[in-house]
Each structure stands twice: as structure tokens, then as C-alpha cells.
Amino acid sequence: MEVIIQRDYQQMSKVAARIVAEVLNTKPNAVLGMATGSTPLGLYQELVRLHQEEQLDFARVTTFNLDEYVGLTANHPQSYHYFMHEHFFQHVNIPRQNINIPSGTTSNYPAFCKWYEQRITECGGIDLQILGIGSDGHIAFNEPTSSLSSRTRLKTLSKQTIDDNARFFERRDSVPVYAITMGVGTILDARKLVLVASGRTKAKAIAQAVEGPVTSMVTASALQLHRDAIVIVDQDAASGLTQREYYEFIYAAKPAAPRA
């Protein structure tokens, strides 16, 4: 695992976007795994800028989103379909037929989850998966106690996740209780993982994920098992890390030094 500490949210987002751009420049038909939420927003804004100002091309890209709330239609303002189209897809040239987002309104969730896994496989697997992290250390909607070998499935959200996400809804009781989500095992199958985190509210989760034991209680800790995982954080999110000087030394020594 490589840990990259940047001075602020803007720099963190630019570094993450540059990694995505490097993948696309190497493999123009790359399969990208997408995350939603406030943290990846800066990353998407920078990718849009790179597309509009530096001709970063998405014409052959295929995308798979991590998750979606159950019960929200694609045009609901708090759905992840809406978020992705509003903040990213409508600003770049990804063909509509190449965009895959879990359905929150399917009539058969088990069948849809099986199809979603098959679709990822048919597309050759995910080359780079973008991730955020919840305040309890979850990735996607893989709440504490989720199996580290789990696949795409229906998941009940924890009270903490519902509380954390209530700020996006008019009322707390409007937050969906269920979501459809890629599993931890699905995420670990991606060839490269990039997790972004910002702010002191994520400091404990980042410390547990990066330096704590690998445990289903903190599903982001499974990134420790991945062969090519990069965690990019700002100074506040890095404040709980005990080895931050070492991470900064490694990053400053690149490209001469190998990754940690």
C-alpha cells in the first residue's frame, strides 16, 4: 500500500486525478470503478478539467459504480445515478452505453447483483477502482462485519451511515435503509485501487484502514491485502497515522524508490 499525503483537499484531488489520467493514457479503453460522495467530487472536477482543457479522452472508457440506494429512481436528486451524471458523465465523452450503475429500483435484486458481477467480468474486470471511506471505515456500502470476500449484493445500512448521510436529505427518515453495493471481494479484484479521504472526521478511519489489523469491522482495511492500493489523504485525514513521516519520505523519494 502506498500512502500519499497532500497539504489540502485540492491537491489531494489533483494527485488522484493524475493517477486516473495515467491509467487512461496507458490504456484508453480502461474500465473505471466510480465512487460517489463529497470526497471524490474534487477528483471528478479535475478529470473534467483535464478532458476539457488537455483533451483527456474517455471515448473508449467503461465505468461501473460501486453502489446505489434502494428505492431511489435514477432521476432522484440524492440517487447516485443523478450525482454521477450531474458532476461527471455529462461533462465528458463516455458513451452512455458504457456507463453501469447499480439499479435501486430493480424488481429482482439477487438476479441484478449476479448480472452486475457478470457484466464486470465480461468487460475484462476493473482496471482502476476509485474509493471513498466512511467514518466507520467502510468502503462502498460494506458496513462493519461485511465479509471480506463479499460480492455485489443488497446491504442494510448501519445507523452511523444513515446518520452521516442524513445531511444530504431533507429529513433523516428519508435516508434509505438499504443499498445495492459491490462487495469487498469485488473491489479487491480491481487491478488498482485509489482511495481518497479528507478532513479530521476521516482520520480515525484512515488510521485503522492503513495501520490497523485487517478486519471486517473496518472493511477498508482489506486494502492492505491488495497488490496495488494507493491511499491519498490531506493533512487532516492523515493526522492519526503513526508512520506519516515514513509515507512522506517514500513519496518524496519517488521515482527512484520502489513503492511501499
Order of alpha helices (4+ residues) and beta strands (2+ residues): beta-alpha-beta-alpha-beta-beta-alpha-beta-alpha-beta-beta-alpha-beta-alpha-beta-alpha-beta-alpha
